[in-house]
Amino acid sequence: MKRQLLSAALLMATLSVSAQSKLDLSSQATLRKLRLEQKNPSAFALAKGLRKIKQDVGVPASSVLAIAKLSDGVTEDDLRAQGVNVIRTSFGFAFIAIPLDDVERVASLKSFNAIQLERDVMQHMKYVREATGVDKVQQGIGLSKAYTGKDVVCGIVDNGFDINHINFKDENGQSRVKYFETVAINNNFTSYDDYLKITSYNTPELIAKYTTDNNSTYHGTHTMGIMAGGYKGATKAALLAGDDMHSATIEDNTSNPYYGVATDADIIASSCSSLTDIQIAKAVEDLAMYADYVKKPVVINLSLGTNQGTHDGKGVICQFFDILAEELNAKIVLASGNEGNLKMAVHKTFVADDTTLRSFIEGDEHSVEGGNKAYIRYGQMDFYGNDTKAFKIQAVICNTERNTIIKRFEVPMTDEANNGVWQYWCSSNFKQYDTDILDTSFDKYFSGYVGMSWTVDSVSMRRYATIDVYVIDNPETNANHKYRLGFEIVGEDGQRVDGYAATYTATFDNNGIAGWDDGTADGSVSDMATAMGTLCVGSYSTTDSWAQLDGYAYSQPGSDVVRGEVTPLSSYGTLIDGRTLPHVLAPGAFVVSSMNRYYMQAIGLADADTLLSAVALTDTKDPYAWSAGTSMACPVVSGIIALWLEADPTLTMDQIKDIISKTSVIDDALRKADPAQIGAGKIDAYEGIKEVLRRKGDNTGIRNLQSDNNRLVATAVGDRKVKVFVAGEKQLKVEAFAMSGNSVATVTANGDEATVDLSAFPKGSYVIRANGKLSKCILVK
């Protein structure tokens, strides 16, 4: 690879990001990478298969999108007067576009408290509805009415949308999609006012003509179908069969079993072409403002996430989500992530006789030209102390056969002159700046670079260091990975360090070598999901297989999915403030929902019975198929919240979290998992809505309405027992009468629930009366 040196001006700009900068260290490392890509795109050719290079997705190499938290009193006019390209200011934040050669100047302005450059994020129902009790809520079994999300807005940010799929139309064939937008960087912008292009589809005519935003993915269509899909018409469907659900049966011209949760909710959606956190944040605000405009409660689903960040809820994006939740009453629900089986984190509290944390940085093997393999470590790792106190951190090269460290790289924390200063060590083919250090040991065994810097986070006041790597093992001198890259941290007694990997190509492992610490999945939770005012969702598995239209049931080799248990890939984390995430689990494997027909056509599988689980018997034969992950679990919870909001539109996120904590189920299957991984347990939509009604009864004085028999919920629960629920009652006296008028059973209970045992009496109809004033007839089988 030909060495290329940058201009002196750009070099000075690159090295001038200091402690005065409002940019976090990860953004500084990203800035370096963007500049290297601009100067020498071929330098990261292997990484193109691992992530979306900005040029590949149309972002002009000369600029970058950012979100900034404003200093008190700063206005949009103030920013423009300082030469800042403002896209929008909102609730004390600004979305801005910055030329790459102007980032340092903008980051030094006193108008900003913090600036973060955009980060890539990852896209992370019959059996679902049964497992969560959604079917009983939708049918109104034992309730005063059915709840289907009517007059609630279901929003979703994603891509791969087929918004005219039959799943998003009402029973009259009219679209339930009320608003759709696309968010993308404008390649042909002539001014920064046009840099971020938002195209709105806000009339029935515009929506009806739309095809898809992206025919290379199905993700948005699938998640939106889980959350709010409502097609119940004629379908050819494959269903799991047998006691073990490992066989399949095909039903022709049957009612579609694979509709979603909030089947009557209004649907709004935003497609982000690049799926970066800043574009997503902008889209979330757009959807929340739409719902605020139409004055309807809104829940917004984000089956997306990133591992990069502080993991304490204090990042810029998390702060912005908290503001939207507070100012616009938006219920924002996020997937925990799909890295629950990866060692994405390290944690250690040092004690007097153990003050060292060391681990290897592990990558992934990928195919390269000529059929060969390359082992690459790629990404950034952040290591946070518990306060401003310094700790010693070094990147190291270890001869693993001898368990000997042969090289150490360090930017000392004890010297404040190093605060915010980056140092890079590299191989000869990656030396780009005069200050890059060509290290002979590194050059011998690796190709690429390792960089380090440290600073103090201005919000959390935690000192932290970032290691930035792009490291490929030399196929000649290090073919057996004998020499490995790692890190070593030395702290003091009582000091704590938490380390987080940003990507699966740079995780932590001890490789079974004595004296090295292993990584953990406790900390794999998406940083975007750690905000205080949002809800985080993990996954459990309702099935370990799925049925297809070829008449067979299939499973995914190596998934280790067990029915009823936590899905192995479901991310989780114990945060420094003591919170554990996710808050709750929902079914995420394997879930059948609507698919983007344009994606299916593009990959040549539009009519493939070996892939489809169902196809709507319509002119367009709208497809359905399976997927798995927390991406699928998240919209289950989002849809359930929409049902609850129909029952009580005034619910706050804190109330929703409390209801979830009181009504979710932790069974024997979940007790096998790490407690941090399961949250409150498996969400129960039915028990949850009863709790919503119970609290609403307390708050609105429904207890005093003597004539409202709808408040009485009587449900047969098997063995001729009847569960009785009356929202808001402090005590219950429940009587059961035969149709002859004779009293056959009486039970009293504290609270608003009681169970009447009628097993000693014949099957048939009985009248249930509560507290002498509410009554209902029920059939006991």
C-alpha positions, 0 to 999 in steps of 0.5 A: 500500500502506497504511503500518503502524507497529509498536508501540513494544515490538515495534519495540524487540524488532526492533532489539535483536538485537545482537552478543550474540545467538546468532542468525545474520544470516540468521535475524535477517533472517528474523525481521524478515520474519516480523514484517512478514508478521504485521503486513502479509501483503499486503506480500509478495503477489508473493513468495507465488508464489516461496516458501512464506509461513509462513501459507500452510503453516499455521505460526502467525504468532506462533511460529517453529521453531528449532534451537539448539546447547547450551552445555556442561552445559545440560540440557532442565530448565535450558531449561524453567526459563528459559522455553524451549519445548523440543520435544526435546534431542538430542546437545547440540542442542535443537529449540525453538519461540519466540514471535516477540516472545520471540526476542531474549530466548531468543537472548541466553541463555547456555544456547545457543552458536548458534540458527538459525531454520528455513529453507525447502529445495527438492526438488532406472530401467532405464538407471540400473542398467545405467550404474552396474553395479547390475544386476550387483550385484543379479544377483550376476554374478561375485559369491558372491551377489546383493546387494539391500539385505537387512537394511539400512534405507533411510530417506528424508525428503521429501514426496509419498509414496504408501507403498502403491505396488506398488513398495514391496511384496515379491513376496508383496504385503506392504509393505516399509515398516516405519515412516512418520511425518508431521512438521508444525506443529500449527495448533491447539496449546494448549501448546508440547508439541504445537507440532510434531506427529509422527504415526507409522504403525508397524504393517502395519495403519496403513501399509496404510490410509494414502493420501498426505501430499500430493497436490500433489507426487510427489517422495517416491514418485519418489525412494523408488522409485529408492532402494529400489523393488522391483516386478518384476512385470507392467507395460505399459512404454515403453522407449527404442529405436534407437541414439540412444535417440530413439524408443520402443517399447511392451511389454505385460505385460512385467516392470517395468524401472523398479525401484530399487536396494536392492530388498530393503531395509527402507523407512522414511520421514518426510514434512515438510509444510513442508520446512524444514531444522529439520523435516528434521533432526528427521526424520533423527534419528527415522529414524536412531533407528529403525534404531538400535533395530532394530540394522540399518545405515541410509542416509538419503536427502535429495533436498533442500537450501538454498543459504543458509548458510556453505558450510563445513560449520560451520552448525548443521544440518551440525553436527547431521548430523555428530553423528547420523553419529557417534552413530547411525552414520547414512549421510546422503546429500544432493543437491548441488542443481539450481542448477549453471547459475545464478550463485549465488556470487562469490569473490575474493582481493584483490591489491595492484592489485585490491582491489574486488569488485562485482557486480549482484544479479539477480532474475527476472521474474514475472507479476502481475495484469493480465497484466503482468510484475514484475522482483523480487530477493528473498532474502538474500546472505551475504559471508564474509571468510577471518578476523575482519578487516573489509572494506568492503561497500556496497549500490549503485544503478547507472545501467547506461547510464552505468556510474555508481553513483548511491547507496551504502548501508553499515553500516560494519564499522570501528565495532564498535558496528555489530556485529549492527545492522541498517539498512534503506533502503526505498521509501515503501510498505515503511516499517515501522519508525521506523528504516527510512530512506526513500531518495528514489533507491531510492523513485524506481526501486524498490519494497521494501527493502534491508537490511544487517548484519555480525558475526563467525561464532562457529564459523568465526571469519569476519567476514561481512555479509548483504544482505537484499533485496525489490526490485521494479523500478518499471514506470514509472521503471525499466521497462528495468532501467536502474537496477540494484541491486548491491554493492561490496566493498573489501578488502586485499591477500591478503584473500578474500571468498566470497559466496553467494546464498540463492535464484535470485531474488537471484543475481550477474551483471556484465551485460557491463558493464566493471568489474563481476565476474561470478557463478559456479555454483562455490558453488551446492552446497547448504549442507546438503550440506557437513557433514564426515560426510555424502555429497554427490551430483551428477548426470550424464545417462544419457539425453537423452530418455524414452519414454511410453506414447503410443509417442513419445520426448520430450526437454526443450527448453532442458535442454542435457542431453547423454548421458554428461555432467554434467547442466547443473543439477548444483550444485557448489562449492569450499569454503574448506577446500579440499574440492570437492563433490559427492563423486560423480555418479550418473544424474539425467536422465532417470530413470523411477520410481514416481509418487504416484497421488494426485498424478496423480489430482489433476492429472487425469493418472492415465491419461494416456499422454502423461505415463506411462512405465509402469503396473503391471498391478495392480488399482490400476494404479500409475503410473511417470513420469520426472523429472530432477535431483540429486534423482534422482541422490541416491537412486541413490547411497543405494541403492548404499550400501545394497547395500554395507552388506549386504556389510559392515554395519560400513562407515563413511562415511569408508570409503564415501567412500574406496571411491567415490574409488577405484572411480568412473569419470572418462571423456572426457565428464566431462573436459569439465566443471569438475573441481570439478563431477564429484567422484570421477566416475561411481559404479560399484556393481559395482567398489565392492562388489568393493572392499568385499569386498576390504577385508572379506577383509583385515579378517576373515581370509577370505584364510585360508579355503582352501575358500571358492570363493565368494571367486573372482569370474570374469567374462567381459569380451568378446573371450573374456577373463575377469576374475578377482577374489579379495578380499584376495589379495596375489598371484594365479596364475590358470590356465584349464583346458579341460573335458578337464582340459588347462591352456590359459592361465596368468597371474600378477599382483600384487594381487587382480585378473587377466585371462586371455586365452582369445581363442586358444581355442574358445568353451565352458566353462572352469574357472578356478583361482586360487592353486591352491585356488579354482576356478569354471566359466565359459562363454566365448562 
